[in-house]
């Protein structure tokens, strides 16, 4: 349980911006969906960590 909470906090607090979240100005048609997944690195006190990004629009 502790590992699950730690993983959840890592995802939520991983950062406010990664380059994988850049989106074009393309609009979606009514009823259309788009799922985006990306991974970006970041550093914290010399450690290189991974920040996953998920977006559904």
ZATIZA-309011 format. One line per 10 residues: number of its first residue (from 1); their letters; for each residue x, y negated, z of N, C-alpha, C. Coordinates in pm, 1 decimal. Example, Ala and Ser with C-alpha at 12.3 -4.5 7.8 and 13.67 -1.06 7.14 Angstrom:
1	AS	1319.0,569.0,780.0,1230.0,450.0,780.0,1320.0,330.0,780.0 | 1285.0,225.0,708.0,1367.0,106.0,714.0,1290.0,-3.0,787.0
//
This chain:
1	XXXXXXXXXX	82.8,118.9,0.0,0.0,0.0,0.0,87.1,-125.2,0.0 | 195.0,-121.1,77.5,283.4,-236.8,85.1,347.5,-264.9,-51.3 | 383.1,-160.2,-125.0,442.2,-178.3,-257.9,340.6,-239.5,-354.0 | 214.5,-199.3,-343.5,110.2,-253.8,-430.2,88.2,-402.1,-402.2 | 84.9,-440.3,-276.0,69.8,-580.7,-239.1,190.5,-661.2,-286.4 | 309.0,-607.3,-268.9,430.4,-676.0,-313.9,430.2,-694.8,-465.2 | 389.2,-591.8,-539.6,382.7,-601.7,-684.7,279.8,-706.3,-726.8 | 164.7,-708.6,-660.9,61.6,-808.6,-691.5,110.1,-950.0,-665.6 | 178.2,-969.7,-553.7,232.9,-1101.8,-523.4,341.4,-1141.8,-622.5 | 422.3,-1046.4,-664.9,525.1,-1074.2,-764.4,462.6,-1124.1,-893.7
11	XXXXXXXXXX	356.7,-1061.0,-936.5,288.9,-1103.2,-1059.0,225.9,-1240.7,-1041.2 | 156.5,-1262.5,-929.3,88.9,-1390.5,-907.6,185.0,-1506.9,-887.7 | 296.8,-1481.5,-824.2,389.7,-1588.3,-790.8,513.4,-1590.7,-879.7 | 508.7,-1521.7,-992.2,627.0,-1507.2,-1076.3,669.8,-1636.7,-1142.8 | 580.8,-1727.5,-1159.7,616.6,-1855.3,-1221.6,496.5,-1916.7,-1289.2 | 509.5,-2042.5,-1320.4,398.4,-2113.8,-1381.9,406.2,-2113.1,-1533.8 | 520.7,-2084.8,-1588.2,534.9,-2092.0,-1733.5,636.8,-1989.8,-1782.3 | 604.6,-1921.3,-1886.8,701.1,-1841.4,-1960.9,674.0,-1864.0,-2108.5 | 772.4,-1843.8,-2190.7,758.5,-1872.2,-2333.2,657.9,-1781.0,-2401.1 | 626.2,-1667.8,-2342.6,529.6,-1577.4,-2405.6,387.5,-1631.6,-2399.9
21	XXXXXXXXXX	363.8,-1734.6,-2319.6,229.3,-1790.9,-2309.2,202.5,-1903.0,-2408.7 | 296.8,-1931.9,-2495.7,274.1,-2032.7,-2598.3,169.5,-1981.3,-2695.7 | 68.3,-2060.6,-2724.4,-38.8,-2020.7,-2814.9,-50.5,-2121.7,-2928.2 | -98.2,-2076.9,-3041.6,-123.5,-2166.6,-3153.4,-256.7,-2237.6,-3131.3 | -288.4,-2330.0,-3216.5,-414.6,-2403.4,-3206.3,-528.3,-2330.6,-3276.8 | -506.4,-2206.2,-3316.1,-608.9,-2127.7,-3385.0,-729.3,-2107.4,-3293.7 | -846.6,-2136.7,-3346.2,-968.3,-2112.9,-3269.0,-1023.5,-1975.1,-3302.6 | -1098.7,-1920.3,-3210.4,-1159.9,-1790.0,-3230.9,-1305.2,-1809.1,-3272.7 | -1352.6,-1719.9,-3357.4,-1493.7,-1722.6,-3395.5,-1578.3,-1676.3,-3277.8 | -1706.6,-1706.9,-3283.5,-1796.7,-1667.3,-3175.9,-1798.5,-1515.6,-3161.9
31	XXXXXXXXXX	-1777.6,-1467.5,-3041.1,-1775.2,-1323.9,-3014.7,-1640.1,-1258.1,-3036.9 | -1544.9,-1330.0,-3091.7,-1411.3,-1274.3,-3116.2,-1328.3,-1285.4,-2988.7 | -1243.7,-1185.4,-2962.1,-1156.5,-1186.0,-2844.9,-1013.3,-1162.4,-2887.9 | -921.5,-1211.4,-2805.1,-779.7,-1190.6,-2831.7,-710.4,-1158.8,-2700.0 | -632.8,-1051.7,-2698.2,-557.4,-1011.1,-2580.6,-409.8,-1033.3,-2608.0 | -342.6,-1100.5,-2517.3,-200.8,-1128.9,-2532.6,-125.0,-1072.8,-2413.3 | -14.0,-1006.5,-2440.7,73.7,-953.8,-2336.3,215.3,-997.1,-2369.4 | 286.1,-1045.6,-2271.0,424.7,-1085.6,-2292.2,504.5,-1069.6,-2164.3 | 633.7,-1069.0,-2178.4,723.6,-1056.9,-2063.2,833.8,-1159.3,-2079.4 | 859.7,-1231.6,-1972.3,966.3,-1330.3,-1973.9,1054.7,-1316.9,-1851.4
41	XXXXXXXXXX	1184.1,-1341.4,-1866.0,1273.9,-1331.8,-1750.6,1277.9,-1461.9,-1671.2 | 1309.1,-1451.1,-1547.2,1339.0,-1567.7,-1464.6,1439.6,-1527.5,-1357.4 | 1504.4,-1626.6,-1300.1,1604.4,-1597.1,-1198.2,1560.8,-1654.6,-1064.5 | 1596.9,-1586.0,-959.9,1566.6,-1630.1,-825.1,1686.3,-1595.5,-736.9 | 1757.1,-1695.2,-694.6,1874.2,-1676.6,-608.5,1976.1,-1580.5,-669.8 | 1997.2,-1591.5,-799.8,2096.8,-1509.4,-866.7,2046.1,-1376.3,-918.8 | 1925.2,-1336.6,-880.3,1867.8,-1211.3,-930.1,1787.5,-1239.9,-1056.3 | 1801.8,-1156.0,-1155.5,1721.6,-1168.8,-1277.3,1600.3,-1078.5,-1263.1 | 1482.2,-1138.3,-1268.6,1357.1,-1064.9,-1250.9,1272.2,-1077.0,-1376.8 | 1162.5,-1004.9,-1381.4,1074.3,-1003.6,-1498.4,938.0,-1060.3,-1459.9
51	XXXXXXX	883.7,-1146.5,-1546.4,752.9,-1206.1,-1523.0,656.5,-1162.8,-1633.0 | 566.0,-1068.9,-1604.4,469.3,-1027.3,-1706.4,356.8,-1128.7,-1719.6 | 305.8,-1145.0,-1841.1,195.3,-1235.9,-1868.4,86.5,-1161.5,-1943.8 | -36.8,-1178.8,-1897.5,-153.0,-1120.8,-1962.4,-252.3,-1233.5,-1986.6 | -312.8,-1237.5,-2104.4,-413.9,-1338.5,-2130.4,-522.9,-1278.7,-2218.8 | -647.7,-1305.6,-2182.4,-761.3,-1266.5,-2263.0,-839.6,-1392.4,-2290.4 | -860.1,-1419.3,-2417.2,-941.0,-1536.5,-2453.1,-1039.4,-1499.5,-2559.0
//
